[in-house]
Amino acid sequence: MGRIGGVAAWRRAAAVLALLTAAFTSGAGAERIKELADIQGVRSNPLIGYGLVVGLDGTGDQTTQTPFTVQSIGSMLSQLGINIPSGAGSSLQLKNVAAVMVTAQLQPWAQPGQQLDVTVSSLGNAKSLRGGTLLMTPLKGADSQIYAMAQGNVAVVGAGASAGGSKTTVNHLSAGRIPAGATVERAVPAPLGQGPYVHLELRETNFGTARQIAAAINAKFAQAIAAAQDGRTIRVRAPDPADERVTFLAQLEEIGVDATLPAAKVIINARTGSIVMNQSVSLEACAVAHGNLTVTISSEPVISQPLPFGQGQTVVAEKAQIDVKQEGKGLTALPAGARLADVVKALNSLGASPADLLAILQAMKSAGALKADLEII
């Protein structure tokens, strides 16, 4: 009896372990709500400002072509108690100064005293901002109110050299960043919901995902507190006290959801020839033939000289030759594939370049073999 009971207990333990493994495996593919949706009203705000970068090694603005740089220098010096004689400002040639635009993102709930990263970009014709220092620059929001002040040394990743009419540049020298280069001066209120409800906004419109998120929230808290209002918004009833609402949202964001697959889509960049497709793309069985047309034009100079003691003149003419060559394989059968790996393998079997795949994918879409939406950017 002891052995039989031991075997039964081992089997029960193995069964429990199998169930736990299956649950873990199924949950591993799930996405958390924080990766699918954002809380309505919680967002960052762009900031912008105009400033001056000084300390450049002769790579600043050519003030004769950028008069606003000279005006900015005069205005700044006047605020510091230094007055430039009238008429002298137009003759300033300060090659170590550059006018710049400063941009940053004010994160939600950022409080006065916190630091922000800023991006500094040349506004005039400065050759490089490397080694420069940004002077104190107010950063304003869309309401023209000052929310941060920026200042610091500009970090430019790159190098450049020129001599004898030749120029070599590594990376972009007319823009840089200042890590923690701005200090927040004013906070932007970001309320967590209106009244008793909090609204979640999906990053991609999907009715199936909205329904599954609402069902997962109701199952987690064992009550009907969430409802999908449309394909992008889920309304959730949340506790009123601030501390309880924060705890509730922390638990809410960690809920796992088996989100539905996104709509099948192929993105084509016509300028660079890049092609990107998601995992929902499938392919029906079809046959494809694609050929390349090559036109070669060659020109050879031909010199015609007159006979000795003749009265003619030497004439230079051109002999042109045009060759047209068309290369192409026969029909290539592509099997049906429901997985992204199968689709990629089938397209690679054609041996076509990315530029040729643009035309092939469009033809396959028109024939109904490619089950995806084509988007050209």
Protein Blocks (a to p, Z undefined) as FASTA:
>chain_A
ZZmmmmmmmmmmmmmmmmmmmmmmmmmmpccfklmbccehiacdddddddddehiehiac
cfklmmmlmmmmmmmmmmnopacdehjlmmpccfkbccddddddddehiaehiacddddd
dfblcfbfghiacdddddddfkopafbdcedddddedddddeehiacdehjfkbccdehk
bccfbdcdddebehjbdcdddfbdcfklmmmmmmmmmmmnopafbccfblmbccddddfb
lklmmmmmmmmmmpccddddddddddddfknopacddfkbccdddddddddddddddddd
ddddddehiabdcdddddddddddddddddddddddfbfklmmmmmmmnopafklmmmmm
mmmmmnomagcddddZZ
